């Protein structure tokens, strides 16, 4: 065996031994690197193999995808006064950093040549996936003059998402599953106050709602539900809900009570000289209120009668008022449905525009995914369409112009029974809610 190969093997084993020592962990975790999540197979086989494929193919990949430039043409070949337009004769690939391992892959930084933009790198992401034999490549540009390539070696959303027993997170922050980089999927209602969840039947909407309720159940948060399918889904959570409407007539009464609660909180903030309930002292702050709607279309379907149309119109108006006024007053909306478009009723498009958080599960048609993610990113729509029937719970999550794949955890019947035995906050309403 050559001496150089022996040195390389010993150096690699020494590196693995040093990096897995406990005294390294606090320093690396401060930088977002968690060693305990790296399996030995990834350390010994995956990371070296992926790094070798990246370095061995980078020059040719950059050339074929138009990422290389020529800084100084060879005048001995083309002549002093000859100008050649087209691909450079002496391509120089961009400078690539050392691959930094993450929980599910590696991260690379690329310095752009003068005059380059991140656009060609976005287009070359699919080519990188095939050249490096990895599950997914995402390209971002966090600062001028450089792009960051996020490589996911294996799909972290396969298999069961590990359960978390009553995680301790900030108020109105819920751990509902796992995102594509292996980190927890947090729905933070303080940061994104209203959410829209869409998807076909058996795609995972109900599991996500159950995970959200499970995460919020032990927090001082009032939960009210609207389930016009007779309470088949939200009724499982029993006494944890401060109120539950199981038909549209009850939904109108419940939403009217929520709007009255919003008006009362406005009065409290105005008298205290505050712009938000979060500016009030903690002992004077109203209990946060989360309104969960399962299957929005049931609120808008009519039988043609005048009374039915008036109820649907009333529901649409009340939901829109809650979405427009509730964010600063601790009132939040989580709405789920198979389709959320203008075809199901009036004011739905205006309501959808108020829902900043978007979750799209598997859909039967492109229009359903377009309704949810079309105003965020066209690539997110394509990704949502590629979710298969075998990937229950997998969804595309979008907020603030960013999007990612995620998967909610499965809530068992025992978990639902445990939620039902949890008592809601005492007197969560400043007003008396409509029964």
ABEGO torsion letter per residue (X at the ends): XBAAAAAAAAAAAAAAAAAABAAAAAAAAAAGBBAAABBAAAAAAAAAAAAAAAAAAAAAAAAAAGABBBABBBAAAAEAABBBBEBBABBBBBBBBBBBBBAABBBBBBBBBBGBBAAAAAAAAAAAAAAAGBABBBBBBABBGBBBBBBBABBAABEBBBBBBGBBBBBGBBBAEBBAAGBBBBBBAAABABBBBBEBBGAGAAAAAAAAAAAAAABBBBBBBBBAAGGAAAAAAEAABABBBABAAAAAAAAAAAAAAAAAAAAAAAAAGBABAAABBAAABBBBBBBBBBGAAAAABBAGBAAAAAAAAAAAAAAAAAAAAAAAAGBBBBBBBABBBAAAEBGAAAAAAABABBBBBBBABAAAAAAAAAAABAAAAAAAAABBAABBGBBBBBBGGBBBBBBBBBBBAAAAAAAAABBBBBGABABBBBX
